[in-house]
Amino acid sequence: MPTIGCRRSAKARSTWLRGNARPIDGPREVGTAENHEQYVTLSRLIDVINERFGAELSEADQLFFDQIAEAASQNESLRQAAEVNSLDKFQLVFRQVLESLFIERMELNEELFTDYMSKPDLQDVISSWLGSQVYDRLSGPQGSIVYPKT
């Protein structure tokens, strides 16, 4: 069966391609194929803690975490650590500051404080999440507050 088409000389094809060619879009940004942790809202953090540790945290506890995150965001040594360190290295500094923030607020929520101080797994969950949130706030443009995506 004959094919229907048009044969063009190399010169004619070159002229045709030049006149009808469109630029090819390439990648605009490049990076690594890292998995980025998904942000969770504080209420989701409370759900995780309740589920993993059999706790019964409430909206009042959510406000407690909000206060801790805000106080940490105002801490100058954390701000400096966020500016010059990766999240992993920042977490090391943050964990120490977080413990002192918990101690300062012990009277506000004694039960949560006791659980935090006595359960290393709970410390890991809270410290990792709040550390990421505070790091994102402090390492944003000029230390601006960047709220996690919900």
Long-range contacts (C-beta under 8 A, 24 or more apart in sequence): 37-132, 39-132, 39-133, 39-148, 39-149, 39-150, 40-129, 40-148, 41-148, 41-150, 42-66, 42-69, 45-125, 45-126, 45-129, 48-125, 49-122, 49-125, 49-126, 52-121, 52-125, 53-115, 53-119, 53-121, 53-122, 55-115, 57-112, 60-109, 61-109, 61-112, 64-105, 64-108, 64-109, 64-112, 65-126, 65-130, 67-105, 67-108, 68-98, 68-101, 68-102, 68-105, 68-130, 69-130, 69-133, 69-134, 69-137, 71-101, 71-104, 72-97, 72-98, 72-101, 72-130, 72-134, 73-134, 73-137, 73-138, 73-145, 78-134, 78-138, 79-138, 79-143, 82-134, 82-135, 82-138, 82-139, 82-143, 83-138, 83-139, 83-143, 87-131, 87-132, 87-135, 90-131, 90-135, 90-139, 91-127, 91-128, 91-131, 91-132, 91-135, 94-127, 94-130, 94-131, 94-134, 94-135, 95-123, 95-127, 95-131, 98-126, 98-127, 98-130, 98-131
